[in-house]
Amino acid sequence: MFKFFFRLLFRLQGWKVRDLPPSDIRNCVMVGAPHTSNWDFVFTMAACDYMNLPQPRFTIKKEWMRFPFNLILGPMGAIPIDRSGKKAGDKRPKMVDEIVKFVEASDGITVLVTPEGTRGPAKRWRTGFYHVAMQSKVPILLGYLDYEKREVGVGKVIYPSGDLEKDLRQIWDFYSTIPPRYPERYIQL
């Protein structure tokens, strides 16, 4: 039901898929930036469906997966992340480790990530997506929503080299050319 609704909104708003990802990618992390609007999620989910990306999923705190929210979020692709300690005195599990386990157990998954972590101006990006890709040995797809042209796609594929700064610079350089829905909410890094 959600796929149909998202695809309908995608078409009614005049969006087009421009750049397709390589067809041989089974597991990946897909960055979605700039993230300045709640509509980004709707159009991204529709674009993933149009591009035939394997099983688009996104992370959410496990507390959000309780009834009745689980009836909506589960079918949409939510991955519940348990951030509590296993026993009294234990450290909380790292989110990266939880996602890596999920990716490694999958045969065809696209983990959607908004590294800004907010729809407002972010002075830095969270780098967990990069560590998930490194540890899982999967590529990072640079997904985009060009609000000026109403085009979506995967503009670039990054295979993490282990040099975080160098790889992030490539990613930031790519996104510096993508116009967000609300430019005042995006700080170019």
C-alpha positions, -999 to 999 in steps of 0.1 A, spaced: 0 0 0 28 24 9 47 17 -23 16 26 -44 10 58 -23 47 69 -25 49 62 -62 17 81 -69 30 112 -50 63 109 -68 46 110 -102 20 136 -93 49 159 -81 66 155 -115 97 136 -103 118 115 -127 145 89 -121 177 100 -138 207 80 -128 203 43 -120 227 24 -97 247 -6 -111 225 -36 -114 249 -60 -98 248 -44 -63 230 -66 -38 239 -50 -4 247 -14 0 245 17 21 227 46 4 233 82 16 205 106 11 216 142 13 209 171 15 181 161 39 160 193 46 124 181 44 102 152 55 92 148 19 127 135 12 117 102 28 86 98 6 104 106 -27 134 85 -17 113 54 -10 95 58 -43 128 63 -62 142 31 -46 112 12 -58 115 27 -94 153 19 -94 147 -17 -82 171 -12 -53 172 -43 -31 149 -40 0 152 -4 11 155 -2 48 161 25 74 170 25 111 147 34 139 148 30 177 132 -3 187 108 16 209 91 30 178 83 -5 167 56 -10 193 19 -13 184 4 5 165 35 21 149 50 -12 140 20 -18 116 31 12 96 69 13 101 76 -24 96 62 -27 61 79 6 51 113 -10 59 122 1 95 151 -17 111 146 -17 149 178 -9 167 182 -20 203 203 6 221 199 -8 256 226 -28 274 221 -65 275 227 -68 313 232 -43 341 266 -28 338 271 -38 301 279 -12 275 251 -2 251 255 -19 218 270 3 191 245 12 164 271 5 137 276 -30 150 239 -36 150 235 -25 114 265 -44 103 249 -76 117 218 -68 98 236 -62 65 257 -93 68 226 -115 74 209 -100 43 209 -111 7 198 -79 -9 194 -48 12 198 -10 8 203 7 41 191 43 37 210 69 58 207 106 63 242 114 78 231 150 87 209 133 114 184 162 111 164 183 86 179 215 100 214 229 94 241 204 106 276 215 111 289 179 108 278 146 95 276 114 114 300 89 100 283 57 111 272 50 75 308 49 64 318 25 92 289 2 83 300 1 47 336 -5 56 329 -33 81 302 -49 58 324 -45 28 296 -29 8 295 2 -15 281 35 -6 256 48 -31 252 86 -33 215 90 -37 201 124 -45 169 144 -48 174 174 -71 145 196 -62 152 222 -90 150 196 -118 127 171 -99 152 144 -106 164 115 -84 191 89 -88 223 75 -77 250 99 -88 281 81 -76 292 48 -61 320 50 -34 339 19 -24 353 29 10 391 30 10 396 32 47 407 68 44 377 85 60 387 121 53 395 114 16 363 95 10 341 120 29 356 148 8 345 130 -24 310 126 -9 307 162 2 320 175 -31 293 155 -49 265 168 -27 277 204 -30 261 204 -65 227 191 -54 200 217 -46 180 208 -15 143 216 -10 152 242 16 187 256 9 187 276 42 186 243 61 217 229 45 253 237 54 278 226 28 308 210 43 
